[in-house]
Amino acid sequence: MATSSSTAVMRVGFVGAGKMAAALARGFIEGKAVATASHVAASCPEQDKHLLEDFEQMGCKTTHCNTTLVSKSDVVVLAVKPNVVAKVLDELRTSLVEDTNKKILVSIAAGIGLTQLQSHSQNATHEEAKVVRLMPNTPCIVREGASVYCRGQAATAEDGAAVKRLFDAVGTCLEVPESMIDAITAVSASGPAYMYLIIEAMADGAVKQGLPRELAYRLAAQTMVGSGRMVLSTKSHPAVLKDQVCSPGGTTIAALDVLEKAGLRTSMMQAVEAATKRCRELASASKM
C-alpha cells in the first residue's frame, strides 16, 4: 500500500537513471528525505543498464520496467530527455492514477509545460495524474541546488509540500507560478555556467599576478560560495554587502570601477534575457 505523501516516509522512483537522477537520489538518501536507500528505485531501458550501477551501489532498487517502478513508488520523478516524455507518459498514464492514493509525478524535463504533462498523463476516463513541474540545477549534485516547482490542477498543496521536502534535501526548493519558469531557468538552471566563467576569469587574473593555478581556483570558488552564503544568511541587499567591502580609495572600488566600465552588470542582464528568450523558443519547439 502506498505511503501518504504527507508523511516523511515515502517511496521515490526515478524513470530515467542519468547523472541528475543519481545525484538527486543520493541527496534524498543523505539528506534523510527518505527513510532508507531501499525506498528509492530507478528504471531505465535494458540497453542502458550500466546507468543503474550507481543506484545499486547506494542500496536502491532497480528495474527495467517503468510500470513496475510506478506501482511501487509514491513520488515518480520523470528524469528522461524531453523528446521521449510523451512516449513514457503514454506508457504510464494508467499506472499513475490506478489506485486511490495517486502517484505524484514530478517532471524535471526541460521545456515541457504542465498542460503537456497533464494531457499525456490522463487515463482512459480523463482522470488527471497529480503533476508537478520542477526545475533543478546541477549544484543539486553537491546538495547546494536551487530548485523551483509549480503544481498542476490535480496536485494539492500537500503534494507540493512533499515535493519541497524532497528537494530541500539537495538545496533550496521554492514554489512559483509556471509563468516564471523560463526566467528562473535563465537564472538558476543556466546560472552555474555564468558563475563558473567568473570563477575561471578571477583565477586567470590571479595566475597572471603570480598565484599558482590550483590556489587561484580554490580561492575564487570559495569566495563565490561565501558571497552567496552572505546574501542568503544576512538577507542584506547585495549592494549593501558590496559597499561594506569598498573602502574609500581602496583596492575593491578600483576593481569595481573597471568592471562597471567593462559593462559587467549590463552583460549579465543581457545574458539572462538571452537565456530566457531561448528557453521560450525551445519550449515552443517541444510541444508534444
C-alpha positions as CSV (number, residue, x, y, z in Angstrom):
1,M,0.0,0.0,0.0
2,A,1.3,3.4,-0.9
3,T,2.6,5.7,1.8
4,S,0.7,9.1,2.2
5,S,2.7,12.0,0.8
6,S,2.0,13.9,4.0
7,T,4.5,11.7,5.9
8,A,8.2,12.0,5.9
9,V,8.5,8.4,4.8
10,M,7.8,8.0,1.1
11,R,9.0,5.8,-1.8
12,V,10.6,7.6,-4.7
13,G,11.0,6.2,-8.2
14,F,13.2,7.6,-11.0
15,V,12.1,7.0,-14.5
16,G,15.4,7.6,-16.1
17,A,18.8,6.9,-14.4
18,G,21.1,9.6,-15.7
19,K,23.6,11.7,-13.6
20,M,21.0,14.1,-12.4
21,A,18.7,11.3,-11.2
22,A,21.6,9.6,-9.4
23,A,22.6,12.9,-7.8
24,L,19.1,13.6,-6.6
25,A,18.7,10.0,-5.2
26,R,22.0,10.4,-3.3
27,G,20.8,13.7,-1.9
28,F,17.4,12.3,-0.9
29,I,19.2,9.5,1.0
30,E,21.9,11.5,2.6
31,G,19.5,14.3,3.5
32,K,17.1,11.9,5.2
33,A,14.3,12.8,2.9
34,V,13.6,9.1,2.6
35,A,13.8,6.6,5.4
36,T,16.3,4.2,3.7
37,A,18.0,3.8,0.4
38,S,15.6,0.9,-0.3
39,H,12.8,3.5,-0.5
40,V,14.4,4.8,-3.7
41,A,14.2,3.0,-7.1
42,A,15.2,3.7,-10.6
43,S,14.4,2.3,-14.1
44,C,15.9,2.6,-17.5
45,P,15.9,0.6,-20.8
46,E,17.9,-2.7,-20.6
47,Q,20.5,-1.4,-23.1
48,D,21.3,1.4,-20.6
49,K,21.6,-1.0,-17.6
50,H,25.1,0.4,-16.7
51,L,23.3,3.6,-15.6
52,L,21.7,1.6,-12.7
53,E,25.1,0.7,-11.2
54,D,25.2,4.0,-9.1
55,F,21.8,3.3,-7.7
56,E,22.6,-0.3,-6.8
57,Q,25.8,0.8,-5.0
58,M,23.7,3.2,-3.0
59,G,21.3,0.4,-2.0
60,C,18.4,1.5,-4.2
61,K,16.1,-0.9,-6.1
62,T,16.4,-1.1,-9.8
63,T,14.2,-2.3,-12.7
64,H,13.9,-2.1,-16.5
65,C,10.1,-1.9,-16.2
66,N,8.6,1.6,-15.8
67,T,5.2,0.4,-14.8
68,T,6.6,-1.8,-12.1
69,L,8.6,1.2,-10.7
70,V,5.5,3.4,-10.7
71,S,3.4,0.8,-8.9
72,K,5.9,0.7,-6.1
73,S,6.5,4.4,-5.7
74,D,4.7,7.3,-4.1
75,V,6.6,10.0,-6.0
76,V,7.7,9.4,-9.5
77,V,10.5,11.6,-10.8
78,L,10.4,11.8,-14.6
79,A,14.1,12.2,-15.5
80,V,14.2,11.5,-19.2
81,K,15.0,13.6,-22.2
82,P,12.3,15.9,-23.3
83,N,11.9,14.2,-26.7
84,V,10.8,10.9,-25.1
85,V,8.5,12.4,-22.4
86,A,5.3,11.9,-24.4
87,K,6.1,8.2,-25.1
88,V,7.0,7.4,-21.5
89,L,3.8,9.1,-20.1
90,D,1.6,7.4,-22.6
91,E,3.0,4.1,-21.2
92,L,2.5,5.2,-17.6
93,R,-0.8,7.1,-17.7
94,T,-2.9,4.3,-16.3
95,S,-0.4,3.4,-13.6
96,L,-0.2,7.0,-12.3
97,V,-3.8,7.1,-11.3
98,E,-4.6,3.5,-10.8
99,D,-5.3,3.5,-7.0
100,T,-6.9,5.8,-4.5
101,N,-3.6,7.2,-3.5
102,K,-2.5,8.7,-6.8
103,K,1.2,9.0,-7.5
104,I,2.8,12.4,-7.6
105,L,4.5,12.8,-10.9
106,V,7.5,15.2,-10.8
107,S,8.8,16.1,-14.2
108,I,12.3,17.6,-14.5
109,A,12.2,17.5,-18.3
110,A,13.2,21.0,-19.6
111,G,10.7,22.9,-21.7
112,I,7.7,20.6,-21.1
113,G,4.9,22.5,-19.5
114,L,2.1,21.5,-17.2
115,T,-0.5,21.4,-19.9
116,Q,1.5,19.0,-22.0
117,L,2.4,16.8,-18.9
118,Q,-1.2,16.7,-17.8
119,S,-2.6,15.8,-21.2
120,H,-0.3,12.9,-21.6
121,S,-0.9,11.6,-18.1
122,Q,-4.7,11.3,-18.1
123,N,-6.1,7.8,-18.0
124,A,-8.9,6.5,-20.3
125,T,-11.6,8.3,-18.3
126,H,-9.7,11.6,-18.4
127,E,-8.8,11.4,-14.7
128,E,-5.6,13.5,-14.2
129,A,-2.4,12.5,-12.5
130,K,-1.0,14.7,-9.8
131,V,1.6,16.5,-11.8
132,V,4.4,18.8,-10.6
133,R,6.8,20.5,-12.9
134,L,10.2,21.1,-11.3
135,M,13.3,22.8,-12.5
136,P,16.5,21.8,-10.6
137,N,20.1,22.8,-11.3
138,T,23.4,20.9,-11.3
139,P,24.6,22.1,-7.9
140,C,22.0,19.6,-6.6
141,I,24.8,17.1,-7.1
142,V,26.6,18.7,-4.1
143,R,23.3,19.4,-2.2
144,E,23.5,23.1,-3.0
145,G,20.8,23.2,-5.6
146,A,18.3,25.9,-6.4
147,S,15.0,24.2,-7.5
148,V,11.6,25.6,-8.2
149,Y,8.3,23.9,-8.8
150,C,4.7,24.5,-9.9
151,R,1.7,22.3,-9.4
152,G,-0.8,21.0,-11.9
153,Q,-4.5,21.1,-11.4
154,A,-4.8,17.8,-9.5
155,A,-1.7,18.3,-7.3
156,T,-2.6,19.6,-3.8
157,A,-0.7,21.9,-1.5
158,E,0.1,18.7,0.5
159,D,1.6,17.2,-2.6
160,G,3.7,20.3,-3.2
161,A,4.9,20.2,0.4
162,A,6.0,16.5,-0.1
163,V,8.0,17.5,-3.2
164,K,9.5,20.5,-1.5
165,R,10.6,18.3,1.4
166,L,12.4,16.0,-1.0
167,F,14.2,18.7,-3.0
168,D,15.1,20.8,0.1
169,A,17.3,17.8,0.9
170,V,19.5,18.8,-2.1
171,G,19.5,22.6,-1.6
172,T,16.6,25.1,-1.7
173,C,13.2,24.4,-3.3
174,L,10.5,27.0,-3.8
175,E,7.0,27.0,-5.3
176,V,6.5,29.6,-8.1
177,P,3.9,30.3,-10.8
178,E,4.6,28.5,-14.1
179,S,4.9,31.8,-15.9
180,M,8.2,32.4,-14.1
181,I,9.8,29.1,-15.1
182,D,11.6,30.4,-18.2
183,A,13.2,33.4,-16.4
184,I,14.1,31.1,-13.5
185,T,15.7,28.7,-15.9
186,A,17.9,31.6,-17.2
187,V,18.9,32.5,-13.6
188,S,19.3,29.2,-11.7
189,A,19.5,26.4,-14.3
190,S,21.8,28.3,-16.6
191,G,23.3,30.4,-13.9
192,P,26.0,27.9,-12.7
193,A,27.7,28.4,-16.1
194,Y,27.9,32.2,-15.5
195,M,29.4,31.6,-12.1
196,Y,32.0,29.1,-13.5
197,L,33.0,31.7,-16.1
198,I,33.5,34.3,-13.4
199,I,35.5,31.9,-11.2
200,E,37.7,31.0,-14.2
201,A,38.3,34.6,-15.1
202,M,39.1,35.5,-11.5
203,A,41.6,32.6,-11.3
204,D,43.2,33.6,-14.6
205,G,43.7,37.1,-13.2
206,A,45.2,35.7,-10.1
207,V,47.6,33.5,-12.1
208,K,48.6,36.5,-14.2
209,Q,49.6,38.1,-10.9
210,G,51.7,35.2,-9.8
211,L,49.4,32.8,-7.9
212,P,49.6,29.1,-8.5
213,R,46.6,27.8,-10.6
214,E,45.2,25.4,-8.0
215,L,45.3,28.0,-5.3
216,A,43.7,30.6,-7.6
217,Y,40.8,28.3,-8.4
218,R,40.3,27.3,-4.8
219,L,40.2,30.9,-3.6
220,A,38.0,32.1,-6.4
221,A,35.5,29.3,-5.9
222,Q,35.3,29.6,-2.1
223,T,34.9,33.4,-2.5
224,M,31.9,32.7,-4.7
225,V,30.4,30.2,-2.2
226,G,31.0,32.5,0.7
227,S,29.5,35.5,-1.0
228,G,26.3,33.6,-1.9
229,R,26.0,32.4,1.7
230,M,26.4,36.0,2.9
231,V,23.5,37.2,0.8
232,L,21.3,34.3,2.0
233,S,22.3,34.4,5.7
234,T,22.3,38.1,6.3
235,K,19.3,38.8,3.9
236,S,21.0,42.1,3.1
237,H,20.8,43.7,-0.3
238,P,23.8,42.7,-2.4
239,A,24.6,46.4,-2.9
240,V,24.9,46.8,0.9
241,L,27.3,43.9,1.2
242,K,29.2,45.3,-1.8
243,D,29.6,48.7,-0.1
244,Q,30.9,47.1,3.1
245,V,33.8,45.7,1.1
246,C,34.6,49.0,-0.6
247,S,37.0,51.2,1.5
248,P,37.4,54.8,0.2
249,G,40.2,54.9,-2.3
250,G,40.8,51.1,-1.8
251,T,41.5,48.1,-4.0
252,T,37.9,46.9,-4.3
253,I,36.4,50.2,-5.5
254,A,39.2,50.4,-8.1
255,A,38.4,46.9,-9.3
256,L,34.6,47.7,-9.4
257,D,35.3,50.8,-11.5
258,V,37.0,48.6,-14.1
259,L,34.1,46.1,-14.1
260,E,31.5,48.8,-14.4
261,K,33.3,50.4,-17.3
262,A,33.6,47.0,-19.0
263,G,29.8,46.6,-18.7
264,L,29.7,43.6,-16.5
265,R,26.3,44.5,-15.0
266,T,24.7,45.1,-18.4
267,S,26.3,42.0,-19.9
268,M,24.9,39.8,-17.1
269,M,21.4,41.3,-17.5
270,Q,21.6,40.7,-21.3
271,A,22.7,37.1,-20.7
272,V,19.7,36.3,-18.5
273,E,17.5,37.9,-21.1
274,A,19.0,35.9,-23.9
275,A,18.7,32.7,-21.9
276,T,15.0,33.4,-21.1
277,K,14.3,34.1,-24.8
278,R,16.0,30.8,-25.8
279,C,14.1,28.9,-23.2
280,R,10.8,30.1,-24.6
281,E,11.9,29.2,-28.1
282,L,12.8,25.7,-27.0
283,A,9.5,25.3,-25.1
284,S,7.6,26.3,-28.2
285,A,9.5,23.8,-30.3
286,S,9.0,20.9,-27.9
287,K,5.2,21.0,-28.0
288,M,4.1,17.3,-27.6
